[in-house]
Amino acid sequence: MELGVVEILIGMALLFLGFYYYLTSNFDFWKKRQVLGPKPIPIFGNFKDVILGNINPALLVQKFYDEFKNEQFIGLFSRSSPSLMIKDPDLIRDVLIKDFNVFADRAVASIPKNDPFSENLLNLEHERWRPLRNRLSPIFTSGKLKDMFYLMVDCAQNLEEYVNELVKKDQPVECRELSAKFTTDSIGACAFGLNTNALHDENSEFRRFGRDLFASTLKNKFRRLLRELFPKLYAISGQWLQNDATLFFIRSIKETTEYRKKNKVRRNDFVDLLMDLQNQPEKLSTFEFTDSLLTAQALVFFIAGFETSSTTISNALYELAFHQDEQDKLREEIISELKKNENKLTYESIKSMKYLDKVVKESLRKYPPGSILRRTSLAPYTFYGSKVTIPKHTPVLIPVWAIHRDPEIYPNPGEFDPERFSEENEKSRHPMHYLPFGDGPHNCIGARFAKYQTKIGIVAIINKFKVDVCDKTCRTYFIENRSIIPTPVGGIHLKITKL
């Protein structure tokens, strides 16, 4: 019996309605819990503009934050999956610190087979994360930082020489690239014993591939989109989705470890610590520390080490170029402290530069590299003082960028004001209202290293050079829509002159 046109149309309509119901059946999730939030749409949830590359996630989340200004919670959907944004600082503290055991995982899955990089410390589930974190923490103590401080100073001297050559050309300097070259050399020398030569070699592979990792190429966009919309398909897609940059870093780290094993070379740095863990499996008895797991830890530290610090350095220079009084004040402090140590930069002199600390903190306040913190519940959880209960595996979002730009927390948040971080002002704020490196057990393991690396880079430039705006400087800081770490469209171009 042949189907008529009417039957076919009815069948198609029923199929469409069934598919529509499948896509939207969970959209009353937050309404049932009396949590307000923006209206989701099928397939995309609340993040259509992010998925399509129309807005940076930090700015979209800030929009939701401002739209529901008086709410403790905001109910969101990633496709049809619910996630909860938390605004209340006491509840944020519960998630990050007090009830960390319930929120011990981040809302990002590792896919070891086809994306070995995803097995890094940021993404690992709690069972593997805790023993690994405990074993890696010793490399980031103040004592270890002092031991490698001279390497950072050497890189800073190279930075000063490089800037001196750039100044002679009398052309605007793109400061994001400048600072990234410095931090690439610094992290390479300090943590991996590598001479990346990013400052003096324009064709440095480490800088080129480091840049490619964050580039908005078609392949990178497709990979992120596939992982966001179809994670299961991404998991079985094969290694063809890896870009050349990832493969380069994996190969470089493998060659470094093999060279050290063969030649019995030891530097007591990050790579050595990882190799020690691999050679002493009893210290990580809960799982096998494979080559890919080792590489993932090294790779994420290398990437995070140069990208976050370089972004903060360039943002600080950008603000100081517009605020010459603050730049002069910082320079006076630098010169004064260096004179106490025969013009030598020491670990103690960096610690004593209080205004430099304020400048860095304000730069991280205004431009936090980690714009959104993500956690996921490992069990059903009811938030203290509320009737809101979330089931197991619900992602929780903490809107760092939006909090840092809330005028009720930071008056005139668009203004650059280092005095926000005077001792008195810091005490007046809730500690959860400043989260550039997160907080609690899952905070950034390399935060101390990043701060010192950033400060040394700023000192190297401000001590001997003046930074100023020029015709190519972006007067309005428009953020790249698809940048992982919020960065300005077109870069940061400044005029640098020698004093």
LUMLUM-991903 format. One record per residue: x, y, z of N, C-alpha, C in turn; residue in one letter. Coordinates in steps of 0.05 Angstrom, whole numbers, plus 5000, padded with zeros to 4 digits. Layout:
XYZXYZXYZA ...
! end
This chain:
501749765000500050005000501750255000M 501350424981502950674979501850884997E 503751035009502951265026502351505009L 500151635017499451875003500952115013G 500752345000502152585007501452675035V 498852645042497952735069499352565090V 499452305086500652135106503652195110E 504952245087507852315088508252575104I 506552775098506853035112506253005142L 504252835148503652795177506052655190I 507152455176509452315188511852505192G 512352675173514552865175514053055198M 511553145201510853335222511253205249A 510352945252510752805277513652765283L 515252705263518152675267519352935276L 518553155263519553415271518753485300F 516253435307515353485334516853315355L 517353065348518852895366521652995370G 522953075348525653185350525653445366F 523753615361523553865376523153815406Y 521453625412521053555440523653445453Y 525153285438527653185448529653415454Y 529553615437531453835441530654025464L 528054035469527054245488525854125514T 525753865516524253735539525553815566S 528053885566529453945591529354245598N 528154405581528254695584526654805608F 525154635621523754725645525354645671D 527754555667529454465689529754675710F 530454925702530955135722528355255732W 526255255714523655365723522555195746K 522954935745521954765766523454835793K 525854925791527354995815527255285822R 525455425808525055715813527655875810Q 529255805790531655955784531256095757V 531656355757531256515733533656495715L 533156555689535356555670534356625643G 536156685624535256755597533956515583P 532156575564530756365551532556215531K 532655945533534455795514533055745488P 534555675468533455595442534455315435I 532855165419533754895412536554895399P 537954675403540554615393542754775407I 542355035411544455215422544155275451F 541755235463541355325490541555625492G 543355725511543656015514546256115501N 547755935487550356015478550656015447F 548456075434548556085405550656285395K 550756525406552656725396555556645401D 556056505422558756405428559456185408V 557655995404558155775385558655875357I 557156075349557356185322559556395320L 560956455342563256635341562456925340G 560056995350559157275349559957435374N 560757295395561357435420563257255437I 565057375452566757225470565157115494N 565756875503564256765526564256945550P 566457085555566657255579564557475577A 564157585553562257805550559357715550L 558857475539556157375540555357315569L 557157185584556557125612556157385628V 557757595622557357845635554657965629Q 553757935604551058025596548957895613K 549157625617547157485634547357585662F 549857625672550357715699548957985704Y 549258165685548058435688544958425685D 544058245667541158225662539558135687E 540857945702539557845726541057935750F 541258195752542958335772542458255801K 539858215808539158175836538857875843N 539657705825539357415830541957295841E 541557095860543856945870544856745849Q 542956635834543556435814542356515787F 543556415766542456445739542456175726I 540156085717539955825704540555845674G 542455685665543255695637543155415624L 543255415598543355155583545555165562F 547154955563549054905541547854685524S 546854765501545054595485542554535502R 542154295510539854235527540654165556S 543354175561544354105587544354345606S 543254325629543154555648545854605661P 546454855666548754935682547855175698S 549255215721548355425740550555625744L 549955885740551756095746551256195774M 553356215790553156305818554356585820I 552856765833553757045837554457105866K 553156975885553557035913556356945922D 557857135934560657065941560956845962P 559056835981559156626001558656355989D 556856345970556356085957558656005938L 559956205926562356155910564556035928I 564756145952566756035971566055745978R 563555695982562755415988563555225965D 563155315940563855145917566855105915V 568355325917571255305912572755195936L 571855245960573455175984571954986003I 569855096016568454946037567454676028K 566154656006565054405996566454315971D 569054355971570654275948570353985941F 569953815961569753525956567353465938N 565253635938562953595921563453705893V 565253915891565754045866568654015858F 569753775861572553725856573353695827A 571353665809572053645781571253895766D 572753955745571954165727569954055707R 568554245694566454155675567554105647A 569953985646571153925620572153635621V 571353475602572153195602574853155587A 576452975597578952905583578352675564S 579652685540579152485520581952375512I 583052185528585852105524586551985498P 584651835485585351685461585951865438K 584252055432584552225408585352515415N 585452585440586252845448587952825474D 590452725472592052675496592552925512P 592553165498592953415513590753465533F 588353355528586053395546586453265573S 588453085575588952955601590653125620E 590653385616592353555633591053595661N 592553705679591753745707589153905709L 588554075690586154235691583654065687L 583953855672581553695664581253435678N 583353335690583253065702581053045723L 579752805724577852755745579252735772E 577652765793578852795820580652555828H 579952315820581552085828584452095819E 584852205795587652245785588752515792R 586952715793587852995798589253025825W 588052925847589052975873591952875877R 592452615872595252525877597252665858P 596452725834598252855815598753145824L 596653285832597053555842598853565866R 598453375885600153365909603053325902N 603553165881606353115874607653335857R 605953485843607053705827607453965843L 605953995864606054245880608854325889S 610654135896613254225906614954385886P 614354355860615954505841615254805841I 613054875854612055155854612355295881F 613955185898614355315924616155565921T 616155735941617755975939620755905937S 621555685950624355595949625155525920G 623455375907623955295879623955545861K 622155725867622055975851624556135854L 625656145877628256285882630456155866K 630455895865632555745851632555815821D 630155855809630055905780629756205774M 629856375794629556655790631656775771F 634056685774636256785757635756735727Y 634356515721633656455694631656655682L 629756735699627856935690629157205686M 631057265704632557515702634157525676V 635457295669636957275644635057335620D 632757215621630757265599629857555599C 629657685622628957965624631058145612A 633658065616635858215604635758195573Q 635057955564634757915535632458085524N 630258105541628058265533628858555531L 630358655550631258935550632958985525E 634758805518636358835494634658845469E 632658665468630958645445629258895441Y 628159005463626659255462628359485453V 630859485462632759695454633159695424N 633159455412633459445383630859535369E 628659465381626059545369625759855369L 626659975391626360265394627860415372V 630060305363631660435342630160455316K 628260275312626660275287624560495287K 623960615311622060825313619360765301D 618460525308615860435298614160325321Q 611460325319609860215340610559925345P 610359845370611059565378608559425386V 608159185375605859015382606658875408E 605458965430606458875457605458595465C 603258495453602458225459604558025448R 605558075424607557905413610257935427E 610858185434613358235449613358085476L 611258105491611157975518611057675515S 609657575494609457285490612257165483A 613857315468616557215463618157185489K 617957395506619357385531618457145549F 615757115552614856905569615356625557T 615356605531616056345518618956275526T 620756465524623556405532623756345561D 622256495578622456455607621356185615S 619056115606617855855614619555625603I 620555665579622255455567624755405583G 626055625592628555595607628055495635A 625955595649625555535677624355255681C 622455185665620954935671621854705654A 623154765630623754545612626654525603F 628254715612631054715604631454745575G 629654895562629754925533630555215525L 632255245505632855505495631055555471N 628755675476626755715455627555945436T 629256125446630356345429628156505415N 625956545428623656685416624256985411A 625857105429626357395427628257455404L 630257295400632357365381632057225354H 630357025353629956885328627056925318D 626757085298624057135288622656885277E 624156685272623056435261622956215283N 623056295308622956095330620555925328S 620955655327618755475324616955485348E 618155515372616555515396614555745397F 615555985388613656215388611656185366R 612456085343610656055320608455855327R 609255625337607155425344605555505368F 606855645387605355755410603155945401G 603756105381601756295370599556135356R 600355925342598355765327596355625345D 597255555369595455415388592955575394L 593255845395591056015403589856165379F 590856115355589956255331587056165324A 585556355313582756295305582656185276S 584155965272584155845245581555685242T 580955615217578555465211578655195225L 580955065226581154805238580754825269K 582055035281581655075310578755135316N 577455305300574655365305572955115303K 573454955282571854715278572254515302F 574754485311575254305333573854395358R 573954645365572554745389569554715386R 568554775362565654755357564654465360L 566254285348565553995350565553895378L 567653985393567753895421565454015438R 564654255432562454375447559754255440E 559254215414556554125406556253825406L 558353685398558253395395560653255408F 560853265434563253155448563752865442P 561652705439562052415434563152375406K 562252535387563352515360566352605360L 566852815375569652915378571452705389Y 570352545408571952345422572852125403A 571252075382571951855363572951965336I 573452225335574152345309576952275300S 578652185318581352125309583252355312G 585852295311587852495316588152695293Q 586752665272586952855249586053135258W 584553155280583653415289585853575304L 587853435313590053575326591453755306Q 592253995315593654165297596654125298N 598054235280600954195278602354295303D 601254505316602554625339602554415362A 600254285367600154085388602153865383T 602253775358604053555352606953645355L 607553895349610353995353611053995382F 609354085400609954095428610153815440F 608453645431608553365441611253245433I 612153285408614653185398617053305414R 616953565419619053705433619453595461S 617153565475617353465503618353175503I 617453015484618352735482621452735477K 622352905459625252905454626852995478E 625753185493627053285517627353065538T 625152915543625252705563627152475554T 627052405529628752195519631752265520E 632352525515635152615516636152595545Y 634452685564635252675592635752395602R 633952215594634251935602636851825591K 637351865565639651745552642251865563K 642352125568644852255576645052315605N 643052205621643052245650643252535658K 641852705644641752995650639553055670V 640253215690638253295710638453585716R 636153725716636054015722634254085745R 632953875757631053925780628854125773N 627854105748625754285739623154125736D 621254245722618554125719618653865705F 620253845684620453595668621653375685V 623753435701624953235718622953135739D 621353305750619353225769617353035756L 616453095732614652915718615952645712L 618452645704619852395699620252235724M 620752365747620952225773618352085779D 616052215774613552085780613051845762L 613951865738613551645719615351405727Q 617751465738619651255746619051145774N 617251275789616551175816613451145817Q 612450945803609450915801608150875828P 609650785848608350745875607351005887E 608451235877607551495888604851575876K 604051445854601451495841600051225837L 599651085859598750815858595950775846S 594450995845591650975835591450955805T 593551035790593451025761596251015749F 596350945723598850925709599651195697E 602151285702603051545692604351495665F 602751495645603651435618605151665605T 606451605582607851815567605952035559D 603551965550601752175542600752345565S 600552225589599752375612601952565620L 604452475619606652645625606752885605L 606452825580606553035559604353235563T 601953145571599653325575600253525597A 601453435619602053615641604153825632Q 606253725618608353905609607254115589A 605554015571604454195551602654405562L 600854335580598954535591600554745608V 602654655622604154845637605755035619F 606754925597608155095579606355305566F 603955215557602055395544601055605564I 600155505587599055695607601255885616A 603655785618605855945628606556185611G 606456145584607156375568604756545560F 602456425557600156575546598856755567E 598356655591597056815611598757045621T 601356985626603157195635603657405613S 603957315588604457515567601957695563S 599557585566597157745564597057955586T 597757875610597758065633599858285630T 602258205620604358405616603358615595I 602358525573601558705551599158875560S 597358765576595058925586596059135605N 597959065622599059265641600459495626A 602059425605603359625589601259805575L 599159685566596959835552595760045571Y 595159955596593960145615595960355624E 598460275628600560475636601060685614L 600660605589601060795567598961015568A 596560945577594361135580594461285607F 596061185625596161305652599061365659H 600061585649602861655652603661705681Q 601861815697602461865725603061595740D 601361395734601761135747604361015736E 604961055710607460945699609861075712Q 609761335716611961475729612361375758D 610161345772610261255800611460975801K 610760805783611760525783614760535776L 615560705757618460715750620060815773R 619061015788620461115811620960895832E 618960735836619260505855621260305845E 621160245820623060045808625960145812I 626460395804629160515806630060515834I 628260595853628960615881629760345892S 628160135886628759875897631259745885E 631659795859634059695846636659815857L 636460075864638860205876639660075902K 637859975916638459845942640059585938K 639959475913641359225907643359255884N 644659485884646659545863645559505835E 643059585831641659575806641359285796N 641359105814640858825807638058745815K 636658605798633958515803634158245819L 633058245843633058015860630257925867T 630057685878627457575887626257765908Y 627957855926627058025948626158295938E 627658405918626858665908624158665894S 623558445880620958425868618758415890I 619258265911617358245933616858515946K 618958685946618658945960617359155943S 616859105918615559305900612559295904M 611559445923608759435930606959565908K 607859775896606159895875606059725850Y 608259585844608259395822606259185827L 606059085852604058885859601258985854D 600759235860598059355856597459375826K 599459455810599159475781598359205769V 599758995777599258735766596458635775V 595858675800593258595810590958735796K 591258995791589159145777588959055748E 591258995735591158885708589658625707S 590158455727588758195728585858235736L 585258445751582458505757580958575732R 582058755717580658865693580658665670K 582758505668583058315646583858035657Y 582057895672582857635682583057435660P 585357295657585757095636583656875637P 583156775662581056575666578356715672G 576956775650574556945653572156805666S 572156535664569956375675571156135689I 570556085714571355845728569055635725L 569855385720567855175717568454955737R 566254865749566354625767563954455760R 564054205768561654035764561153875790T 558653835796557953705822558353405819S 559453285840559952995840557652855855L 555853015866553552895881551353105881A 548853025887546753225891547553425912P 546753675908547753885927545654105930Y 545154185955543254405960544954635971T 544654865958546255105966545255215992F 547155286009546455386036544655626035Y 542555626052540855856054538855886031G 538655676014536855685991535355425989S 533455415971531955175965532955055938K 535055155928536055065902537754815905V 536954595893538454345894539154265865T 541554185861542454095834543153805835I 542553655814543353375814546353335808P 547153085811549953015804550553085775K 553053175771554153235744553153495733H 551953675750551153935740553554125740T 554154245717556354445716555554695730P 557554815744557155065758559155265747V 558155505740559855715728560255945748L 562656035750563256275767564356485748I 562756705746563356915725565457115733P 567957035733570157205743570257475728V 570157465702570257715687568057915695W 565657805698563357975705563658075734A 564557905752564957995780566958215781I 569158185767571358385767570458655755H 568258655740567358895727564558985737R 563858885761561358965773561759235788D 560259445780560659705792560059725821P 558359535831557759535860560059415876E 561859275863564159155876566659335871I 566959415846569159585837568059835824Y 567660055839566560295827568060385802P 566660475781567960545756569860325746N 568760085742570459855736572059885710P 571260055692572760095667575260255671G 575560395694577960555700580160375711E 582560445704584960295714585960445739F 585660325762586360455787587760255806D 590460245805591860055823591260085852P 590360325861589760365889587360205899E 585960075881583859895889585059675907R 587659625903588959405917590859505939F 590159735950591459815975590559625997S 592059606018591459416039588659466050E 587959716054585359786065583059706046E 583359766020581259696001580959395997N 583159245998582958955995581458836019E 581958936043580558836066577558886065K 576759096051573959176050572259006031S 573558846015572158675995572058386003R 570058255994569857965999572057825982H 573457635994575657505979574857365954P 572257285952571357155928570657355906M 571157615911570657815890573257875875H 575257725879577757745863578857465859Y 578557365834579257085829580757045803L 582957195799584457165773585756895770P 586356755793587556495792585756285805F 583156345808581356165822581956175852G 581055975866581555955895580955665904D 581855605928581355335938583455135927G 583054885933584954675924585354665894P 583354755878583554745849584555005837H 585755175854586755425843589155375824N 590055585810592255545791594755465805C 595855235798598255135811600655305805I 600655445782603055605775602655905780G 600755975798600156255802602556415812A 604056305831606356445842608456495819R 608956285804610856315781609856525762F 607256525755606156705736606456995745A 605957045771606157315782608957425780K 610957255787613657355786614657395758Y 613857205740614657235712613457495700Q 610957545707609657795697611058045708T 611558045734612858275746615658335734K 617158125730619858155719619758265691I 617858175675617458275648616758575648G 614958655666614258935668616559105677I 618059015697620359165707622459205684V 622958995669624959015648624359235628A 621759295623621059495604620759775617I 619259785639618760045651621260175663I 623160015671625560125683627160295664N 627360215639629060345620627560485597K 624960435595623460535572620860665580F 619860835563617260955567615360845547K 613060765555610960665537608760875534V 607860915510605861115505603961025483D 601661155481599861095460600861215433V 599861105411600561205385598161185367C 598561245341596261235322595060955320D 596660745324595760475320594560355345K 594660505368593660405393590560395392T 589460165400586460145401585460305425C 583860505420582760675442580560525457R 579160355443577060195455577959905454T 577859765476578859495478576759295470Y 576559245443574659045433575858765434F 574358585447575458315451574858135428I 576857975421576557775400574357575407E 572557535389570157365395570957075402N 572956965388573556685392576156635408R 577256845421579656805436579056655462S 580756455468580456295492580956475517I 583156615516583756815536582957085524I 581157245537580257495525582557675517P 582757735491584857905481583758105461T 585058335457583958545440584258485410P 582258565395582358545366584658715355V 586358585339588558745327591058775344G 590958675368593358685385593658955400G 595858985414596459225430598959365419I 598559575403600759725391601359975408H 603859995417604660225433607260335422L 607760585429610260715423612160685447K 614460575442616460535464618960705458I 619760865477622161025474624060975497T 626660995492628560955513628861205529K 629161175555629361405573632261495574L 
! end
